[in-house]
Amino acid sequence: MSEKVTFEDKLEQLEAIVSQLEQGDRPLEGALADFQTGVGLVKELQETLKNAELTLAKVMSDDGELKDLELTND
């Protein structure tokens, strides 16, 4: 059974790719492959953040249902 890759793991991998690309000593083919991997990671990270934002914008009601967070001006 494989372990689930966490947000932090993906972010660490992206940071490593960016660091390697910034050094500029990779052959073009390797740099392009790294860039493509990085773009994929960015998309996955953005999706995770979007889902987290949507979850945080909801509150749990007494019956266990998620409801949209409604701000009141008390």
Backbone as numpy.savetxt, mean C-alpha at the origin, in Angstrom:
# Nx Ny Nz CAx CAy CAz Cx Cy Cz
2.34 -23.49 3.63 1.49 -22.31 3.63 2.39 -21.07 3.63
2.12 -20.15 2.74 2.95 -18.96 2.66 2.37 -17.86 3.54
3.26 -17.03 4.08 2.84 -15.93 4.93 2.34 -14.78 4.07
1.37 -14.04 4.61 0.84 -12.89 3.91 1.85 -11.76 3.97
2.09 -11.13 2.83 3.03 -10.01 2.78 2.31 -8.78 3.30
2.90 -8.12 4.30 2.26 -6.98 4.93 2.52 -5.70 4.15
1.75 -4.68 4.50 1.93 -3.35 3.94 3.37 -2.90 4.16
3.86 -3.10 5.36 5.22 -2.68 5.71 6.27 -3.42 4.90
6.04 -4.70 4.65 6.97 -5.49 3.82 7.03 -4.93 2.40
5.85 -4.61 1.85 5.80 -4.06 0.50 6.46 -2.69 0.44
6.24 -1.88 1.46 6.85 -0.56 1.50 8.37 -0.67 1.60
8.85 -1.60 2.38 10.29 -1.84 2.50 10.88 -2.27 1.15
10.17 -3.15 0.46 10.62 -3.61 -0.86 10.67 -2.45 -1.84
9.64 -1.59 -1.81 9.61 -0.43 -2.70 10.77 0.51 -2.39
11.03 0.74 -1.12 12.15 1.61 -0.73 13.49 1.05 -1.22
13.65 -0.27 -1.16 14.88 -0.90 -1.65 15.01 -0.71 -3.16
13.91 -0.85 -3.89 13.94 -0.66 -5.34 14.31 0.77 -5.68
13.68 1.72 -5.00 13.98 3.14 -5.24 15.45 3.42 -4.97
15.97 2.88 -3.90 17.38 3.08 -3.55 18.30 2.53 -4.65
17.98 1.34 -5.14 18.79 0.75 -6.21 18.73 1.57 -7.48
17.54 2.05 -7.81 17.38 2.85 -9.03 18.10 4.19 -8.90
18.09 4.77 -7.71 18.77 6.05 -7.50 20.28 5.93 -7.65
20.82 4.76 -7.35 22.26 4.56 -7.50 22.68 4.60 -8.96
21.79 4.20 -9.84 22.05 4.30 -11.27 23.06 3.34 -11.83
23.40 2.29 -11.09 24.42 1.36 -11.58 23.83 0.03 -12.05
22.50 -0.03 -12.24 21.86 -1.24 -12.73 21.82 -1.21 -14.25
21.98 -2.36 -14.89 21.80 -2.41 -16.34 20.36 -2.00 -16.67
20.17 -1.45 -17.85 18.88 -0.93 -18.26 17.75 -1.95 -18.09
17.97 -3.18 -18.52 16.93 -4.20 -18.44 16.53 -4.46 -16.99
17.52 -4.53 -16.11 17.24 -4.75 -14.69 16.53 -3.56 -14.07
16.95 -2.36 -14.46 16.31 -1.14 -13.94 14.86 -1.07 -14.39
14.58 -1.43 -15.64 13.21 -1.43 -16.13 12.35 -2.45 -15.40
12.90 -3.63 -15.15 12.17 -4.66 -14.41 11.89 -4.19 -12.99
12.90 -3.57 -12.36 12.71 -3.04 -11.01 11.66 -1.95 -11.00
11.69 -1.08 -12.01 10.72 0.00 -12.10 9.30 -0.56 -12.21
9.13 -1.57 -13.05 7.81 -2.18 -13.21 7.34 -2.82 -11.90
8.23 -3.49 -11.22 7.89 -4.07 -9.92 7.49 -2.97 -8.95
8.24 -1.88 -8.96 7.94 -0.75 -8.08 6.59 -0.14 -8.36
6.24 0.00 -9.64 4.93 0.55 -10.00 3.81 -0.37 -9.50
4.02 -1.66 -9.62 3.03 -2.61 -9.11 2.88 -2.51 -7.60
3.99 -2.35 -6.91 3.94 -2.20 -5.46 3.23 -0.92 -5.06
3.48 0.16 -5.78 2.82 1.44 -5.50 1.31 1.27 -5.63
0.86 0.60 -6.67 -0.58 0.39 -6.87 -1.17 -0.42 -5.72
-0.47 -1.47 -5.30 -0.95 -2.29 -4.19 -1.00 -1.49 -2.89
0.03 -0.69 -2.65 0.08 0.12 -1.43 -1.03 1.17 -1.44
-1.26 1.80 -2.58 -2.33 2.79 -2.68 -3.69 2.14 -2.41
-3.90 0.96 -2.94 -5.17 0.26 -2.72 -5.36 -0.08 -1.24
-4.30 -0.53 -0.60 -4.37 -0.82 0.83 -4.71 0.43 1.63
-4.07 1.54 1.30 -4.35 2.80 1.99 -5.78 3.26 1.74
-6.25 3.10 0.52 -7.62 3.49 0.18 -8.61 2.68 1.00
-8.38 1.38 1.08 -9.27 0.51 1.86 -9.22 0.86 3.35
-8.04 1.17 3.84 -7.91 1.57 5.25 -8.67 2.87 5.50
-8.57 3.80 4.59 -9.28 5.07 4.73 -10.79 4.85 4.74
-11.28 3.99 3.86 -12.71 3.70 3.82 -13.16 3.02 5.11
-12.34 2.13 5.64 -12.68 1.46 6.88 -12.70 2.44 8.04
-11.73 3.34 8.08 -11.68 4.32 9.16 -12.81 5.33 9.07
-13.40 5.49 7.91 -14.50 6.43 7.73 -15.83 5.80 8.12
-15.80 4.61 8.65 -17.01 3.91 9.08 -16.90 3.60 10.57
-18.03 3.46 11.20 -18.06 3.08 12.61 -18.92 1.84 12.76
-18.65 1.10 13.78 -19.39 -0.12 14.04 -20.63 0.23 14.86
-21.78 -0.21 14.40 -23.02 0.03 15.15 -23.19 -1.07 16.20
-24.18 -0.92 17.04 -24.43 -1.88 18.12 -24.70 -3.29 17.59
-25.27 -3.38 16.39 -25.59 -4.70 15.84 -24.45 -5.30 15.02
-23.27 -4.66 15.06 -22.10 -5.19 14.39 -21.96 -4.78 12.95
-22.86 -3.96 12.47 -22.80 -3.48 11.09 -21.90 -2.26 10.99
-21.17 -2.17 9.89 -20.37 -0.96 9.65 -21.28 0.10 9.04
-21.23 1.29 9.58 -22.04 2.41 9.10 -21.11 3.56 8.76
-21.55 4.40 7.82 -20.76 5.58 7.49 -20.68 6.48 8.72
-19.52 7.03 8.93 -19.30 7.94 10.04 -20.00 9.26 9.73
-20.86 9.66 10.63 -21.58 10.92 10.45 -21.07 11.90 11.50
-20.55 13.00 11.03 -20.07 14.02 11.93 -21.22 14.90 12.34
-21.29 15.20 13.63 -22.35 16.09 14.12 -21.72 17.34 14.68
-22.44 18.42 14.62 -21.97 19.69 15.18 -22.68 19.92 16.50
-22.15 19.34 17.56 -22.75 19.49 18.90 -22.32 20.76 19.57
